[in-house]
Amino acid sequence: HVQLVESGGGMVQAGGSARLSCAAPGLTVSTYCMAWFRQTPGKEREGVAGIDFDGSASYADSVKGRFTIRKDNDTNTLYLQMNSLKAEDSAVYYCAAAWGLRCGRNWHQQSRYNYWGQGTQVTVS
């Protein structure tokens, strides 16, 4: 049974940092395309960052240079390090996993992903 469990959300001051974690019991993160998405009320869920089996990463333009996605294969956990946070980064953040070693050019599309976490709220004030 695949589960994706996010943690690390909360309230952060603008300019500050936060780290989100996604534990993945039931799947092996090293063999999946993994990603972080975010969603605000009334908007589509948008891809923030995706990572291939070998650590190659893709980012949305809005977070490039500020966010870093990585996988820890030893602990089977996906992370999103978020620096220089802005008010517009406030959202519910979701962890997602897709079959396949590489995410591909459509890494940012929800339809690419097979498994989703429940989400964790990040509020930047």
Disulfide bonds with the S-S distance in Angstrom:
Cys22-Cys95 2.06
Cys33-Cys103 2.14
